[in-house]
């Protein structure tokens, strides 16, 4: 049965791609993901703040020192003596490319245009097959309009696209007034694909200490329905590759997103919870379902239940809201 799919211009053996997570930091765990069936791998993120801070420190302490004696300048330490997070990231990228046979997608995480973007060239030179740009931005400034928030995404993308020739995948959050319009704008600005949707981890409150407490909460299958709706709306209306992320734990979740039109589905929480072998379980579930339904290839599945193909397209929008409310039956004693 043919599970091949096209994503970001890459031909993948199947649609299962582990998303950015700590699992890519270890060569052993990354190899385990490949052995379990991962068709590609998105690396853990390299953060703007970390790259920019190191660059600033190097500029201040290594390049702007004035000892007063020209001869002493030759004794200043060299940047290579202080490996940065970028150096370690490039080293891990090279190791993954050397030991794995699947495409490796580097991940940049930042919110502003700036010098940190220029390091994307080094990621490309180190062998990255594509690059994911994760703009993890909480729009909490009351003076910043929705249009300004979208412009932020577009400007960072444009600066990145000017630096590299690699395909760029934009990882988007769900909090936009018009996701379809933003998708069209990103495609025009040079994106090759989008991932729907980024999970914004929420701070918690410790009621004993009266302080904010960071916490990692894994996703649930219900979260995948939001991505399913918007992928179903965008399918066939954009040239962007469409990937689903967040809430894909079982074969059933993956099947729904593929039916809506996803080119690939990203796995993270389920791998952290159950291990790399979960990829094989989900893939077998997909194959069994395809056989039962008489599908010979993933191409027969993709977009089968998108807004373009369903009998009532309004069910992807307001009609579903009305049907859900009308279907509720109060509990009887």
Buried (B, 14 or more C-beta within 10 A) or exposed (E): EEBEBEBBEBEBBBBBBBBBBEBBEEBEBBBBBBEBBBBBBBBBBBBBEBBBBBBEEBEEEBEEEEEEEEEEEEEEEEBEEEEBEBBEBBEBBBBBBEEBEBBBBBBBBBBBBBEBBBBBEBBBEBBBBBBBBBBBBEBEEEEEEEEEBBEBBBEBBBBBBEBBEBBBBBBBBBBBEEBEEBBBBBBEBBBBBBBBBBBEEEEEEEEEEEEEEEEEEEBEBEBBEBBBBBBBBBBEBBEBBBBBBBBBBBBBBBBBBBBBBBBBBBBBBBBBEBBBBBBBBBBEBBBEBBEEEEBEEBEEBBBBBBBBBEEEBEBBEEEEEEEEEEEEEEEEE
